[in-house]
Amino acid sequence: MHLDDPAITACRQVVIGRYGGNVRAGANKNEDGALVYSAADGSWEFAMIIDAHLTTESAELLLYSIDSERRNIVGILAGPVETAFTQLEHHLLSIFRSVWFREQCKRVKGEASLMFCARKGDYLWWLSIGDCVTYVLDPQLAGMGQFALNQRNFYEWIGHINSFDQPVPTYTRGVTNLSGNSLVLMVTDGLLEFGNRPYENPMYLYRAFLPAFDGQRETLLLAVENALLDVHRGAGRDSATIIAWNFSLADML
C-alpha cells in the first residue's frame, strides 16, 4: 500500500509514483490505481489514473476491465494518428456503456474518479470522469498561465454511483497539440490536498518539476519522488499517485 513510503517505478519512459499516505495522520489504506502501456519504439503512451473511494473495488473493476482490452488498445494506438484517438475514445466508452460493466458497477462498494491520457505523435488525447487532473507543463505555456488540461469535476464517478447510469453520461475529453519540450503529469487529489495545498498552485507544481525538463528519466524519477515525499512530510492522509513522462518534439524530427 506504500504507507509512509513512496514507491517510484518506470514503464519505459513513463514514471509512476505511488504513495498510500502518512500513517500518523491517519492513513491506513491506498485506494488509488494506475495502468500504463507504452510502445517499445516510443511512438505512443497510454495511461489511466484512478482515485477510488470507500473501498478499492471500483479501482479493481476498472483495472480489470481496461487491461482485458489491452490488445485492442495497443492495436488502435499502433494505427494512424488520424483515427487513433477517435477509435480509442469510442472503444473505452463502449466498455463503460456495456450492460456487463454497468451491472458489475452496481455490485461494487464505492466508486472512483479516473482519467485517461494517450499520446501519439505530437498529440495528446484525454478523457476524464471526476476530479483527477492532467497537466501539460511547458515553458511557453507556463509563461501564459496555462497548465492543466482539464477542470476537476466533483461528483462524477464510475462505480456504485455511476455516471454511465444517467440518461446522459457526464465526462470531459479533448485533444491538444504538444510542442517543444513538455512534461505530461497525471495526478490524483492526494498530491493537491495536503497541508497548505502548495501543489494546487500550478506555478508551484511547474517549478517543482522544472529539473525534469532535461529529458532524463532519472531526473523525472527524482522529481516524482520528491513530490510524494512532500506529501509525506506535509502529513498527507490521502493516497497520492503520479504518472509522468517527457515529450520532446525534436525527438520526432
SULQUI-V532131 format. One line per field, one symbol per residue. phi: phi as a letter, one per 30 degrees, with the letter a starting at -180 (. if undefined). psi: psi as a letter, one per 20 degrees, with the letter a starting at -180 (. if undefined). A space follows every 10 residues. Layout:
BEGIN
phi=???
psi=???
END
This chain:
BEGIN
phi=.idibeccbb chdccbcbbd jcdddjdbab cdbbbbbbdd cidabbbbbb bdbibddddd ddddddddce eddddddddd ddcddddddd ddddddddde ddddddcdcj abcabcbbcb icbbcbbbbj cdbccccbed dddcicbddb ddcdicbbke cbedcdebdc abaabbccbi cbbdbcbcdd dcbbhchddd ddddeeddce edddiddddd eddddddddd ddddhddddb bbbbadbbdd dcd
psi=ikpjnqpprq ndippppppi roghijpjro jrqqppqqqh jjiqqpqppp nrqgrjghgh gggggghhjg ggggggiiaq hhighggggg gghhghiqgg ghhhhhiqoa rqqrpqqppp ckqpqqppob kqqpqoopgg hhhjkpfqhq ppoqkpqpbg oohjiqhoqp rqrrpqpqqc oqopopqrih hhlqcjlhih ohhggghhjh hiiijphhhg ghggghghhg gghjlphqqp qppqqqpohh ii.
END
